[in-house]
Amino acid sequence: MLERRSSHDDLIDHLGRSTALQRGEAARVVLDVLAYFDESTDDFVRRRHRELQSGGLVNTEIFERIAAELPHRAVAPPELSLRQLRRIVYG
């Protein structure tokens, strides 16, 4: 019987060879990273707003920081204005 391999097995194998991670740990890391980058732009903006707000920043600083972070995402969304970012958070 053939062993069924996932589409990420090469990456999991690579992590196992290049780090001290066991195969199960490497698989969890891959799945966590994929889930992180699967986050939509709107969800990312809302999450970062909550995180930065809880860190004591005010909206002016928060939206400028989020606007600066967005282009560095793995799949960068189109550039959003500060107004568009506020609308994502507040509707």
Buried (B, 14 or more C-beta within 10 A) or exposed (E): EEEEEEEBBEBBEEBBEEEEBEEEBBBEBBEEEEEEEEEEBEEBBBEBBEEBBEEEBEBEEBBEBBBEBBEEEEEEEEEBEBEBBBEBBEE
